[in-house]
Amino acid sequence: MVDFSKTPDNRLAVCEAAFLLGCSEQVIRRGLQQGTLKFGMAIKASNQWTYIITKQKFEEVTGIKVS
């Protein structure tokens, strides 16, 4: 289980975005890596990926309100 309290207030975790969109976390990760999901970004440093999804951009792109 992911501890959402560690996610900055203006961001969504990959698992939160997946839940809201009704898809798997892997779909979110791949979409961000490939640039097909426009509500965030994926950055690769060495062999580690970091995913950044802001609530504002997620709401703007998907039309889904995040509380």
C-alpha positions in Angstrom: 0.0 0.0 0.0 1.3 3.5 -0.9 1.4 6.1 1.8 -0.2 9.1 0.0 0.7 11.4 2.8 4.2 11.5 1.4 3.0 12.9 -2.0 3.3 16.7 -2.3 -0.1 18.4 -2.0 0.0 19.5 -5.7 0.8 16.1 -7.1 -0.8 12.7 -7.7 0.9 9.4 -7.3 0.9 7.0 -10.2 -1.5 4.7 -8.4 -4.0 7.5 -7.7 -4.0 8.5 -11.4 -4.5 4.9 -12.3 -7.4 4.5 -9.9 -9.1 7.7 -11.1 -8.8 6.6 -14.8 -9.7 3.0 -14.1 -6.5 1.5 -15.5 -3.4 -0.1 -14.3 -0.3 1.7 -12.9 1.7 0.2 -15.7 -0.5 2.0 -18.3 0.1 5.3 -16.6 3.9 4.7 -16.4 4.1 3.7 -20.1 1.9 6.5 -21.2 4.1 9.1 -19.4 7.3 7.5 -20.6 6.1 7.5 -24.2 4.5 11.0 -24.0 1.0 9.9 -24.9 -0.5 10.9 -21.5 -0.2 14.7 -21.4 -1.0 15.3 -17.7 2.5 14.5 -16.4 6.1 13.5 -17.3 8.5 10.7 -16.8 12.2 11.3 -16.2 14.8 8.6 -16.4 18.0 9.1 -14.4 20.4 6.1 -14.7 18.0 3.1 -14.5 15.4 4.8 -12.3 12.2 6.4 -13.6 10.5 9.3 -11.7 6.9 10.3 -12.5 5.5 13.7 -12.0 1.7 14.3 -12.2 0.3 17.6 -11.0 -3.3 17.7 -9.9 -4.0 20.8 -11.9 -2.7 19.4 -15.2 -4.5 16.0 -14.5 -7.8 17.8 -14.0 -7.2 20.0 -17.1 -6.4 17.1 -19.4 -8.8 14.5 -18.1 -11.7 16.6 -16.8 -11.7 14.5 -13.6 -11.8 16.6 -10.4 -9.2 15.7 -7.9 -10.0 16.5 -4.2 
